Amino acid sequence: MEHGMKRLAAWAIVTGTVVAGVSMTPAGQSPPKARTDAMCQSAGRLSSLPGLPEASGVARSRRSPGLLWSHNDSGEPMVFALDAAGAVKGRVRVTGARVTDWEAITVGPCAQGSCLYIADIGDNNRARRQITVYRVPEPRSGE
C-alpha cells in the first residue's frame, strides 16, 4: 500500500432517520455554557497532509501497529493510511460509497477480522433525512 491506492467495496450497514433538534441535555436543565479558553493547544508546528485538507476523523489500526486511518469531510470516498507522525503512507478508495458529509471513522471487529466503519452522518444544514455507516475490511499494511 506504500503510496499506492487500493480499492475496497463498501457495504452500507446502517441507515436511519435523522431527527433535527435532538438535545442531550436532561429535561429541565440548561445546556452547559461554552468555554471560551483554549481547550487544545498545538504541541508543535502544524502542517497540511497531502490529499487530506479536510480531515474529519481518525482511528487507530487494529491490524497494523502505529498506523492510523483518516478521511476527508467531503470529496472522494477515500481513506488515508497515516503513520504516527502524520505522514500519508497510502490511500484506499472505498468503491460503492458516496460522500455526503463523512464525519467519523472507527476500527472494530467483523466477520473479516477487522473492519473500518465510516460514518456519513454530517448534517451542517440540518436537512438530512438519512445517514449511512459504511463497513469495509481493514487493509493490512502493504496491501
C-alpha positions in Angstrom: 0.0 0.0 0.0 3.1 2.3 0.2 1.9 5.5 -1.6 -0.3 3.3 -3.7 -4.1 3.1 -3.8 -6.2 0.2 -3.2 -10.0 -0.2 -3.8 -12.4 -1.7 -1.3 -16.1 -2.4 -1.9 -18.3 -0.8 0.8 -21.3 -2.3 2.4 -23.8 0.3 3.7 -24.8 -1.3 7.0 -26.7 1.3 8.8 -29.2 3.9 7.6 -31.7 5.7 9.6 -33.8 8.8 10.0 -32.0 12.0 11.2 -34.0 13.9 13.8 -33.2 17.6 13.8 -33.0 19.4 17.1 -32.2 16.4 19.4 -30.8 17.6 22.7 -28.6 15.6 25.0 -29.4 17.9 27.9 -31.7 16.3 30.5 -35.2 17.8 30.7 -35.5 20.9 32.8 -31.7 21.7 32.7 -30.0 24.3 30.7 -27.2 23.2 28.3 -23.7 23.9 29.6 -22.1 27.2 28.6 -19.4 27.0 26.0 -15.8 27.5 27.3 -14.0 30.5 25.9 -10.5 29.5 26.9 -8.4 27.2 24.7 -9.2 23.5 25.2 -6.4 22.3 23.0 -3.1 23.7 22.0 -0.6 22.7 19.4 2.5 20.9 20.7 4.5 21.8 17.6 4.4 23.1 14.1 1.1 22.4 12.2 1.3 21.1 8.7 -1.1 20.1 6.0 -1.3 16.5 4.8 -1.2 15.7 1.0 -4.7 14.9 -0.2 -6.2 15.4 3.3 -7.1 19.1 3.5 -10.3 18.5 5.5 -9.5 15.5 7.8 -12.7 14.8 9.7 -12.0 11.6 11.6 -9.1 9.4 12.8 -8.9 5.8 14.1 -6.1 3.5 15.2 -5.5 0.4 13.1 -6.1 -3.0 14.7 -4.1 -4.8 12.0 -1.0 -2.6 11.6 0.6 -1.2 14.8 1.4 2.5 14.5 -0.9 3.1 11.6 -3.9 5.5 11.7 -6.9 5.8 9.3 -8.4 9.1 8.4 -10.7 10.6 5.7 -11.9 13.9 4.3 -15.2 15.5 5.2 -16.2 15.7 1.5 -14.9 14.8 -1.9 -13.8 11.3 -3.0 -14.8 8.2 -1.0 -11.2 7.6 0.2 -9.5 6.7 3.5 -5.9 7.5 4.1 -3.3 5.4 6.0 -1.1 7.7 8.2 1.9 6.9 10.4 2.2 8.2 13.9 4.0 11.4 12.6 1.1 12.1 10.3 2.8 11.2 7.0 0.5 9.7 4.4 1.5 6.1 3.8 -1.3 5.1 1.4 -4.8 5.7 0.2 -7.7 3.3 -0.2 -10.7 4.1 -2.4 -14.0 2.9 -0.9 -15.9 1.7 -4.0 -19.6 1.8 -4.0 -19.6 4.5 -1.3 -20.7 8.1 -1.6 -19.6 11.1 0.4 -22.3 13.5 1.6 -20.5 14.6 4.8 -18.2 11.9 6.3 -17.6 12.8 10.0 -16.2 9.8 11.8 -14.3 6.6 11.4 -13.5 3.7 13.8 -12.0 0.3 13.6 -13.7 -2.7 15.0 -14.3 -6.4 14.7 -16.3 -8.0 11.9 -16.6 -11.3 10.1 -13.4 -10.5 8.1 -11.5 -9.9 11.3 -11.2 -6.2 11.4 -13.2 -3.5 9.6 -13.3 0.2 9.1 -16.6 1.8 9.9 -17.0 5.1 8.2 -19.9 7.3 9.3 -21.5 9.6 6.7 -23.5 11.4 9.4 -22.7 15.1 9.0 -25.7 17.5 8.6 -24.4 21.1 8.6 -27.6 22.4 7.1 -29.9 20.2 9.3 -31.6 18.9 6.2 -30.6 15.2 6.0 -33.3 12.6 6.2 -30.9 9.6 6.2 -27.4 8.7 7.3 -25.1 5.8 6.3 -22.3 3.9 8.0 -20.0 2.0 5.6 -18.2 -1.1 6.7 -15.1 -2.2 4.8 -12.5 -4.8 5.7 -9.4 -3.1 7.2 -6.5 -3.4 4.8 -3.2 -4.7 6.1 -0.1 -2.6 5.9 1.4 -3.3 2.5 -1.8 -4.5 0.8 
